[in-house]
Amino acid sequence: MLYYSKVNLAERKQMRTNRTRTQVWRPHEENLGKRKDILSVTLDSQKNNSLGSYCWPQGFWVDQNYLQDVPMILKKNETNYKFDQLVKGLYEEVSEYLANERTEHVFRPFGCDMAYVDAEMNYIITDQLLAVWAELGYNDDIEIKYSTPTQYLGQMK
């Protein structure tokens, strides 16, 4: 079941002031039965329109339906390799994002509607992102990993 809600300007200002975009919503029992926890994440781009948005971060738009950032060269010895610079840019954006949050956990969707047409390609890119992130030493500061909403919620509790 998907619940969608638009955040009004006052709520968005309050979330930014309180430095949180994530909450666990506990609706009334008469609406959804006994003890339901619904993870709610507001995708608020602020000035950084890459993080917090619905789709990929800048530079990572590669899918059969989204060929914005092609070719994406993953091999270091290839001409025009710049994947490490894309990862560095993502690290800087995540650092900025975390500076504006109360929590040390950030939920970040990767992909858009009708994305992952070629899921293997997306997972190869994501695996390489994780490898280069670690290679650049960013795991010492910010750990990045695959997760599900359930795993993320467990870390938030």
C-alpha positions in Angstrom: 0.0 0.0 0.0 1.4 3.4 -0.9 0.4 6.6 0.9 1.3 9.8 -0.8 1.1 13.3 0.7 2.3 16.6 -0.3 4.1 18.7 2.3 2.9 22.2 2.6 5.2 25.2 3.0 4.8 25.4 6.8 5.5 21.7 7.3 8.6 21.9 5.0 9.9 25.0 7.0 9.4 23.1 10.2 11.1 20.0 8.9 14.1 22.1 7.8 14.2 23.9 11.2 14.0 20.6 13.1 16.5 19.0 10.6 14.5 15.9 9.8 12.8 14.6 6.7 12.1 11.2 8.1 9.4 10.1 10.5 7.5 7.0 11.5 3.8 7.6 11.1 1.5 5.7 13.4 -2.1 6.0 12.1 -5.2 5.5 14.2 -6.2 1.9 14.8 -9.6 2.4 13.1 -7.9 3.3 9.9 -5.3 0.5 9.5 -5.7 -1.9 12.4 -3.6 -2.5 15.4 0.0 -1.2 15.5 1.0 -0.1 12.1 4.2 1.8 11.5 4.6 3.6 8.2 8.0 5.0 7.3 7.6 8.4 5.9 10.4 10.1 4.0 10.0 13.6 2.6 12.1 14.0 -0.6 13.1 17.6 -0.1 15.7 18.9 -2.5 16.4 22.2 -0.8 19.2 23.9 -2.7 20.8 20.7 -3.7 18.4 19.3 -6.3 20.2 16.0 -6.6 20.0 14.6 -3.0 16.5 14.3 -1.7 15.0 14.1 -5.1 13.2 11.2 -6.5 15.7 10.1 -9.1 19.4 9.5 -9.4 22.1 11.9 -8.2 23.8 14.1 -10.8 26.0 12.1 -13.1 24.3 8.7 -12.4 21.4 9.0 -14.9 22.1 5.8 -16.8 19.3 3.4 -17.7 17.7 2.3 -20.9 15.0 4.8 -20.4 17.3 7.5 -19.1 20.4 8.0 -21.1 21.3 11.4 -19.8 24.8 10.6 -18.4 26.1 8.1 -21.0 28.6 6.8 -21.7 29.4 5.9 -18.1 32.9 4.6 -18.0 33.7 2.4 -15.1 37.2 1.2 -15.9 40.0 3.5 -14.6 42.3 2.8 -17.6 39.8 3.9 -20.2 39.8 7.3 -21.9 37.4 9.8 -20.3 37.2 7.9 -17.0 35.6 10.2 -14.5 33.6 7.8 -12.3 35.8 8.7 -9.2 34.8 12.3 -9.7 31.1 11.4 -9.8 31.6 9.5 -6.5 33.4 12.4 -5.0 30.5 14.7 -6.0 28.0 12.3 -4.4 30.1 12.2 -1.2 30.1 16.0 -1.1 26.3 16.1 -1.6 25.7 13.4 1.1 28.0 15.3 3.5 26.0 18.5 3.0 22.7 16.6 3.3 23.8 14.9 6.6 24.9 18.3 8.0 21.2 19.3 7.8 19.8 16.2 9.5 19.5 15.2 13.1 20.1 11.6 12.3 23.1 9.8 10.9 20.9 7.7 8.6 19.7 9.0 5.3 17.3 7.2 3.0 18.2 7.9 -0.7 16.2 6.4 -3.6 18.3 5.7 -6.7 16.2 5.7 -9.9 13.1 7.1 -11.4 9.7 5.9 -12.7 10.2 3.2 -15.3 13.9 2.8 -14.3 15.8 -0.4 -13.9 14.6 -1.6 -17.3 18.1 -3.2 -17.5 18.5 -3.8 -13.7 21.8 -5.6 -14.2 23.3 -2.4 -15.6 22.1 -0.4 -12.6 23.5 -2.9 -10.2 26.9 -2.9 -11.9 27.0 0.8 -11.6 25.9 0.7 -7.9 28.4 -2.0 -7.1 31.1 0.1 -8.7 29.9 3.1 -6.7 30.2 1.2 -3.5 33.7 -0.1 -4.4 35.0 3.4 -5.4 33.4 5.0 -2.4 35.4 2.6 -0.1 38.5 2.9 -2.2 38.4 6.7 -1.8 38.2 6.2 2.0 34.7 7.7 2.3 33.5 4.7 4.3 35.6 6.0 7.2 33.3 9.0 7.3 30.0 7.9 5.7 29.0 4.3 5.2 27.0 3.7 2.1 25.1 0.4 1.4 22.2 -1.2 -0.2 19.2 -1.2 2.0 15.4 -1.7 2.0 12.9 0.5 3.7 12.5 -2.2 6.4 16.2 -2.2 7.1 16.3 1.6 7.1 13.4 1.7 9.6 15.1 -0.7 11.9 18.2 1.5 12.0 16.0 4.6 12.7 14.4 3.0 15.8 
